[in-house]
Amino acid sequence: MSDFSHINKKNNPKMVNVGEKKITKRKATAKAQMFLGAEVISHFNNDELTTKKGPVFQTVIIAGIQAVKKTSELIPMCHPLLINGVDIDIKILNTEEIEILCSVEIEGKTGVEMEALTGASVAALTVYDMCKSISQKMIIKEVRLVEKTGGKSDIKNG
């Protein structure tokens, strides 16, 4: 028998049945770290950069929120969820790097880790798209789950 929850007895893919689970408050936060380089960061003014495509961080936040809402369309075994809220925070860490935090909250029967990870990932990709006319040396260094609460277990990865 498989230890994977998304494999049935015939070793075929399946979507987990969450029908018997209790509705609980759930939250997940994911982080994307990006190297933009001094060339890109130097164009920012008061924590925002406006390119020919528009304001970078405002566009990134909207893209991340849209990605959260579309996660079940992108990741085959994710359940469509009624999202209570999404918060995306972008910080300039130093002269070359930024951090994107995507937090997602629901009251539901399944977690929102994939939604938070998708939101952070698409937000980082949007930064790249918005700034690639300045430099294509940007690197999405890391995307990871930072925290998850609700459901069977809580996780805190710093």
Residue pairs with C-beta under 8 A, 6 or more apart in sequence:
1 9
2 11
5 16
6 13
6 14
6 15
6 16
6 77
7 13
7 14
8 14
13 76
13 77
14 77
15 77
15 79
16 77
16 110
18 79
18 109
18 110
19 109
21 109
21 110
22 109
23 107
23 108
23 109
24 107
24 108
24 109
24 150
24 151
25 105
25 106
25 107
25 149
25 150
26 105
26 106
26 107
26 108
26 110
26 111
26 112
26 148
26 149
26 150
26 151
27 103
27 104
27 105
27 106
27 112
27 147
27 148
27 149
27 150
28 103
28 104
28 111
28 112
28 113
28 115
28 116
28 117
28 145
28 147
28 148
28 149
29 101
29 102
29 103
29 104
29 116
29 145
29 146
29 147
29 148
30 101
30 102
30 113
30 116
30 117
30 119
30 120
30 121
30 143
30 144
30 145
30 146
31 99
31 100
31 101
31 102
31 120
31 142
31 143
31 144
31 146
32 99
32 100
32 102
32 120
32 121
32 123
32 124
32 140
32 142
32 143
33 93
33 97
33 98
33 99
33 100
33 140
33 141
33 142
33 143
34 97
34 98
34 99
34 100
34 124
34 127
34 128
34 138
34 139
34 140
34 141
35 96
35 97
35 137
35 138
35 139
35 141
36 96
36 97
36 98
36 127
36 131
36 135
36 138
37 96
37 135
37 137
37 138
38 95
38 96
39 134
39 135
39 137
40 49
40 131
40 134
40 135
40 138
41 92
41 95
41 96
41 98
42 95
43 49
43 134
44 92
47 57
47 90
47 92
48 55
48 56
48 57
48 58
49 55
49 56
49 57
49 130
49 131
50 56
51 130
51 131
51 133
51 134
52 133
53 59
53 129
53 130
54 130
56 127
56 130
56 131
57 90
59 126
59 130
60 88
60 90
60 100
60 123
60 126
60 127
60 130
61 88
61 90
61 123
63 122
63 123
63 125
63 126
64 86
64 88
64 100
64 102
64 119
64 120
64 122
64 123
64 126
65 86
65 88
65 119
66 122
67 74
67 118
67 119
67 121
67 122
67 123
68 83
68 86
68 102
68 104
68 115
68 116
68 118
68 119
69 83
69 86
70 118
71 78
71 81
71 114
71 115
71 118
71 119
72 78
72 79
72 80
72 81
74 118
75 114
75 118
78 114
78 115
79 109
79 110
81 106
81 108
81 110
81 112
81 115
82 106
82 108
83 104
83 105
83 106
83 112
83 115
84 105
84 106
84 107
85 104
85 105
86 102
86 103
86 104
86 105
86 115
86 119
87 101
87 102
87 103
88 100
88 101
88 102
88 103
88 119
88 120
88 123
89 100
89 101
89 103
90 98
90 99
90 100
90 101
90 123
91 98
91 99
91 101
92 98
93 99
97 141
98 127
100 120
100 123
100 124
100 127
101 120
101 146
102 116
102 117
102 119
102 120
102 123
103 116
104 112
104 115
104 116
104 119
105 112
106 112
110 151
111 148
111 150
111 151
112 148
113 145
113 148
116 145
117 143
117 144
117 145
120 143
121 140
121 143
124 140
124 143
125 140
127 138
128 138
128 140
131 138
132 138
144 157
145 155
145 157
146 156
146 157
146 158
147 154
147 155
147 156
147 157
148 154
148 155
